[in-house]
Structures are given as structure tokens and as C-alpha cells.
């Protein structure tokens, strides 16, 4: 039934379904539904690793119905940022949850021993022992739990050893090649002793006016295939950015010391596609195939003993484990990505920490006493050894690395982190920095400041204007996330199309209503952040960002300060509007 | 020349499952896997596409003791006696197909059979599925 939410309590193993139709009617689903549930269910000031921290998985209503819509939204309190934990993943999870009959799945409590969850239709939930899965990579866990069911769609999510060990930026793999990255969902699962979740959806998704829905589907599908709006993602994928950004000196290199990399060609989307790409992969109902997968061959002994690993590659891991670590060999980039996947680490944050450690070592702030292996620009083998230690945490230094913090606050001025989250790979200018700072999940995808910088290349960016544009964009993205639209398809799903698509499947929105719901959701995210202690005044911007010229010249600290002051006032306005609309 | 559905370029499949859902939409008016006559499953680095190949001498029809499946012109089968399927417990048609291309609809107690409408191929952007004249 529309509005059904599956609750599972791992402490006592009980599960039940509650209908929250009113939330779906008001907030669509996805992030709109998730943030309401988070504000309700997460106790104020809770330790992110406490059993009381809920995990909410919410796919929007477009998932399983429209092309290029597959993003399930995860919300929880983040160990990395200390406030809003939000992460989006593609793959089959969203459709499987929808076919199982739910608008969201909420996991509460914690198990005393390792378990995995088996979720099927009609409230069928089993909590199974997972001791034998302990220490396995997420991919091997997924392979172990794979059970073909001809009557339904199955999706498996799993954590690796990093999640089991509570690394603050441990990720969660969805079906092997999609990830809930960034804000540490893997560690929250680990704290619940939850190794994996298998969802099998054997039900159906129906719409009342089939003909009307079909017409919208066909129109959107044509646009996806023929308009060229998604060509970038289909062709080279996001790594197309490597050369584009390098050219405008916005490709962060060696811990943001500069914006260009002499080996950019070697790790470009063009190089990977021409030489290493073996297949493309995609999400349900999306013909694009944005996920580019390379084959990494490793001859590990004489007589051509070989192991072959499929490694997905995207722009962000290439920047984080490539240019930003001075790694210019594409195979080394893949090796580093593979080791992050093996242990279940967010590749971006791992890169951020390794880059900081290399510079701190270079400057003599830390030594081999701490690092145990020498961090050196371009030396992938040593970085791989360090990644293993981030997961194993053999000393105090690596504990701090695993928490995403500068060891003993050393070299904080060059730790490329804002709001707890590592910066994405865009040294484009003021809008990117302000955008990351004010984004509810401190992600480049929150509001695409990098896009604004690139549009205004060579022009003066007014911080006040930038903040207004970024907030408008983020509020709109809150609508897309609530529907389930993949942000790669944002040019397909303009406001008019979203309205048509929503109303064809039984929602009743108009122009103004849609804009308002975006603002409300953004406001509710900040309501949670403020409640958990976030404040703009104490947000630190690393000095490195101001030192290194961006694609748009040097960023002025005064401009950032001014932008954040305006943002604070604007966001508080949104929180007030959201609170007035929905009193908890 | 007969017009039918053919898995033409199986190695080009990226696993979007659009055909699976489009099929259920045509056959049952909903989006689901269980109502679909197509299955896509990951095998090695690629995908396996399981769908009726429109045989000239269909093993499924031969296996049916009730003659519920009739050879259709151009290949494949049509279900002519769904009432007979209701009582059938052994479902020999499902086992008879070497591809395993027939699925079982548990609610309506009958096999899910490709109707050779070709809509799936229309939505297969990578030309894995082809619907048209076959030599």
C-alpha cells in the first residue's frame, strides 16, 4: 500500500509495517520522506554508533516507473560530519524495495552478534546470522548471498571490513558496483552488527491511469535516448571531466597544491575508455550505462599466474586517488580504487586523508613512527599499504586517519575537508567552496557550485548572488531526490517534466507546490543539522583553498565569509518555513 | 518471412531491465518481474537474456498433456486453454524449454508466454533485442 514503511529492530529482532501515507502525499518520497522520518526517529544528540541511530532507506516514487530514476536515499546521523548523514545510491535496491511493497525501510536498534537481513514481500523479514561473512569484502558478501529468484528483483547491499571496524567514511556497496558513499553509512551498519541486507521484491508497481503514464514514459525515454542531454554519461562517463578541468586549472593535484596535473592525459576518461574499459553497467530502467568498468589484470607470480578484477571507475575516485595523490599511472589508480572497494572505503575521503598525510609527512609534522610506511606522491604501492592500515588502525595515527581528522590537529590548514566531508575534485572557484559549505550533506552534488563556477568562468562571482543561486538549485535537487531521479538525468527532468510525471502516477502538484516542497525538504535537512549542533560560524575552510589559484582566480576569504553569513540567514528562513508547515 | 523477436546481440546488454518491465506492462498492465516473459541475469562479465525464441517446433507445446499451447504462425506458441493450466501441477511446459523461457504466473495459474508483440525491442536501445523479419 502507498505509504507503507517497514520497520526492523535489530535489538529484539521484531519488525512491523506502519503506513505513513500523509508523509508521502506531502513530501513525495526519497529524501523528502527520509528527512521527516529522521527528524522523528533519531534522538537528539545521539551517538552515531548508538543503537538508537536509525538507518532510513527511501526510494522515490519514480523508481521502477520512469527511465533514469534509481536513486535510493539513505539517511542517518553521520559519524563523519556529526550531523546529517545522507547518501544516495543507484543499483537495483530502489526497485526491489518498491516491488516488495514499501516506500521506505527503517532499521533501528543493534544486534549483539553479526547478522544479515533478508527482506521479502508482505512483511516477511528474517534476521540471519552473519558470522561466516565477517571480514569479507562487500562484493564477496553480495556474491555469497546471491540467490536467483525468477519471480522478483533482488538487490543486496553489504559492508566490507572498513564498516565492520567503524571507519567513519566506510561505504556500503549496492549490488557490487553502486555505493552509498561519503558520510559513513557503512560504519553505522557496522555499529549495528549488520553486514548485509538482501531485498527481494516479488510484487508489482501499478498506476491508475496507465495510458497517461505510458505517454510520459515514452516522452522521457525518447529524450534520454535522442536529445544528447546524457551523452557525457553514456560516452566517457564522468571521467570526461579530467581533461576539461585540467585545461581550466581546476583539477586538484597533490592535495590541492595546484589545479593541473602533468599526467592528466594518462588518467583521462579518453584513456580509460580507449584502453581499459571492458563493459558498461547501469541501473534498472536506465539505458545510459554510466557505470564504466575496467579490467585490472595482476600477474602475481611467475608462469603468468594472473588475477583479474573488475573495477568501476568514475571521475571522483580518479581525482582523489589519481591527480590529488600525484598518481599518474591509470593502472595504479585502478589498483587503489580496487583496494578501497575491497575494504569498503569511500574512495574520495580515503584520497583526501592520504593526500593530507603525504603533505604532513613532507613537512615533517609526522614521521614513519606514525605512518609506518612512507607516503610519497605517486607511490601507489605505499598508499595501498596505508589504506590497509586505515582499516586495521594499528596505532593512534591511523585511528585519526580512519576518523577523517588531522592527527593531533596538525596541518589542519591543508586538510581538504569542509563540514567533515572531503572535498570533491573541483578547484573551480568561490561557488564550489560556498556550495560545499552550505550543502546539507557537504557534497558537490548538493547544489553543483562547480557548475556555477564553470558557467561564470572569467567573470566576477558575487557571493550573495552565488548563495541565492545555490540555495535555489539545492531546493530543486531536493525535489529530484524525493522523486528518485538520478542527478545525471537532471537535464531530462526539468520542472515541467517532473510535474507531468508526478501527476501521471497519482500525485497532485502544481508549479508552486513543487517549488515549495523542495524548500521544505531543504529546510528540514537543516532543522536536523542545527538540532545536532551544526553552525555556520564554526565551519572551518582550510587555508589551502585560498592559497591555490582556482579556475576563476584566487578565492577571497572575505567573499566566503560574506556568503556564509547570507546563507545562514537564508537557511534559517527555510527552517522556519518548514517548521511552520509541519510541526513535529 | 516471419516476424519475430530475436536476441540478436546478447553481449551488448548492459542490464537495464527495461525490456523486463516493459513486457510486464504490456502483458499485465503493471510493472513487475513475475508478470514478464523476459529475464535478465548477470553471468560473468555480461548478462544472460532469457526470452522465448519463437521455435518452429516448440518443445513446450509438445510437452503439454492438455494441448493448451498451440503453435502460432511465424513461430512460438499461444495459450489457447488457460483453464487447463489451472489444474496442472507438474507444469511440463516449463521444464521442456531448454532456455527456461517460460515463467509461471502463480496468481493466475498459467505460464507467462511471450506474445511476440515486439514492444521490448522498441525499448532496447542497445539492439540486444531485435523484432522484425527473420530469414
Interface residues (C-beta under 8 A of the other chain):
Chain A: X64 X65 X67 X95 X99 X148 X150 X151 X152 X153 X201 X202 X203 X204 X205 X206 X210 X214 X221 X225 X278 X279 X280 X281 X282 X283 X284 X285 X286 X287 X289 X310
Chain B: X14 X15 X16 X17 X18 X21 X24 X25 X28 X29 X30 X31 X32 X33 X34 X35 X39 X41 X45 X46 X103 X106 X123 X125 X126
